[in-house]
Amino acid sequence: MITLTRDAVLEKDTFRFLTPVPEMTVFDGHSVSLRVEEPLELPNEVLQLATSVYAGLSEPEIAEIEKIILNREHFFDCRHRLGL
């Protein structure tokens, strides 16, 4: 048995390969096994999480957090992060 791995997208109940499949590998009527991988988080779950980041915080708390986030002065300076 030969194992061939190719990424595909399901479109209208048909899998479409994202990269070419060698001609002699798969043909009409050939049985194959599929493994479906789900993303760790669905897009709507990510959006919901992103919109709830500041939930329960006051305006001054949010302003302070954003001030810290936007301060890139020492972003790439390892010595600053290590307290040197």
The 8 nearest C-alpha neighbors of each residue, nearest first, counted from 0:
[[1, 2, 3, 24, 31, 32, 30, 25],
 [2, 0, 3, 24, 4, 25, 31, 23],
 [3, 1, 4, 0, 24, 32, 5, 31],
 [4, 2, 1, 5, 24, 20, 25, 21],
 [3, 5, 2, 6, 20, 33, 7, 1],
 [6, 4, 7, 3, 16, 18, 17, 20],
 [7, 5, 17, 16, 4, 18, 8, 15],
 [6, 8, 16, 17, 15, 14, 5, 9],
 [7, 9, 15, 14, 10, 16, 17, 6],
 [8, 10, 14, 13, 12, 15, 11, 7],
 [9, 11, 13, 12, 14, 8, 15, 7],
 [10, 12, 13, 9, 14, 15, 8, 7],
 [13, 11, 10, 9, 14, 15, 8, 7],
 [14, 12, 10, 9, 11, 15, 8, 7],
 [13, 15, 9, 8, 7, 10, 16, 12],
 [16, 14, 7, 8, 9, 13, 17, 10],
 [17, 15, 7, 18, 6, 14, 8, 5],
 [18, 16, 7, 6, 15, 19, 8, 5],
 [17, 19, 16, 20, 5, 6, 7, 15],
 [20, 18, 21, 16, 17, 5, 22, 6],
 [19, 21, 22, 18, 24, 25, 16, 5],
 [20, 22, 24, 23, 19, 25, 3, 18],
 [23, 21, 24, 20, 25, 26, 19, 27],
 [22, 24, 21, 25, 26, 20, 27, 29],
 [25, 23, 22, 21, 26, 20, 3, 1],
 [26, 24, 23, 29, 22, 27, 20, 21],
 [25, 27, 29, 28, 24, 23, 22, 30],
 [28, 26, 29, 25, 30, 24, 31, 23],
 [27, 29, 26, 30, 25, 31, 24, 32],
 [30, 28, 27, 26, 25, 31, 24, 32],
 [31, 29, 28, 32, 25, 27, 26, 33],
 [30, 32, 29, 33, 25, 28, 3, 2],
 [33, 31, 34, 30, 2, 35, 29, 3],
 [34, 32, 35, 31, 4, 36, 7, 30],
 [33, 35, 36, 32, 37, 4, 31, 6],
 [36, 34, 33, 37, 7, 38, 32, 6],
 [37, 35, 34, 38, 39, 33, 6, 7],
 [36, 38, 39, 35, 40, 41, 34, 42],
 [39, 37, 40, 41, 36, 42, 35, 44],
 [40, 38, 37, 41, 36, 42, 44, 45],
 [41, 39, 38, 44, 42, 45, 37, 43],
 [40, 42, 44, 43, 38, 45, 39, 37],
 [43, 41, 45, 44, 46, 40, 47, 38],
 [42, 44, 46, 45, 41, 47, 40, 48],
 [45, 43, 47, 41, 42, 46, 48, 40],
 [46, 44, 48, 42, 43, 47, 49, 41],
 [47, 45, 43, 49, 48, 44, 50, 42],
 [46, 48, 44, 50, 45, 49, 43, 51],
 [47, 49, 45, 51, 46, 50, 44, 52],
 [50, 48, 46, 47, 51, 52, 45, 44],
 [49, 51, 47, 48, 52, 46, 53, 54],
 [50, 52, 54, 48, 49, 53, 47, 46],
 [53, 51, 49, 54, 50, 48, 55, 47],
 [52, 54, 51, 56, 55, 61, 50, 57],
 [55, 53, 51, 56, 52, 50, 57, 61],
 [54, 56, 53, 57, 51, 52, 58, 60],
 [57, 55, 53, 54, 60, 61, 58, 59],
 [56, 58, 60, 59, 61, 55, 53, 62],
 [57, 59, 61, 60, 62, 56, 63, 53],
 [60, 58, 62, 61, 57, 63, 56, 64],
 [61, 59, 63, 57, 62, 58, 56, 64],
 [60, 62, 58, 64, 63, 59, 65, 57],
 [61, 63, 59, 65, 60, 64, 66, 58],
 [64, 62, 66, 60, 61, 65, 59, 67],
 [65, 63, 61, 67, 66, 62, 68, 60],
 [64, 66, 68, 62, 67, 63, 69, 61],
 [65, 67, 63, 69, 64, 68, 62, 70],
 [68, 66, 64, 70, 65, 69, 63, 71],
 [69, 67, 65, 66, 70, 64, 71, 63],
 [68, 70, 66, 67, 71, 65, 64, 72],
 [71, 69, 67, 68, 72, 66, 73, 74],
 [72, 70, 74, 73, 69, 68, 75, 67],
 [71, 73, 70, 74, 75, 76, 69, 79],
 [74, 72, 76, 71, 75, 79, 70, 80],
 [73, 75, 71, 72, 76, 70, 77, 80],
 [76, 74, 73, 77, 71, 72, 79, 80],
 [75, 77, 73, 78, 79, 74, 80, 72],
 [78, 76, 80, 79, 75, 81, 73, 74],
 [77, 79, 83, 81, 80, 76, 82, 73],
 [80, 78, 82, 81, 77, 76, 83, 73],
 [81, 79, 77, 82, 78, 76, 83, 73],
 [80, 82, 78, 79, 83, 77, 76, 73],
 [81, 83, 79, 80, 78, 77, 76, 73],
 [82, 78, 81, 79, 80, 77, 76, 73]]
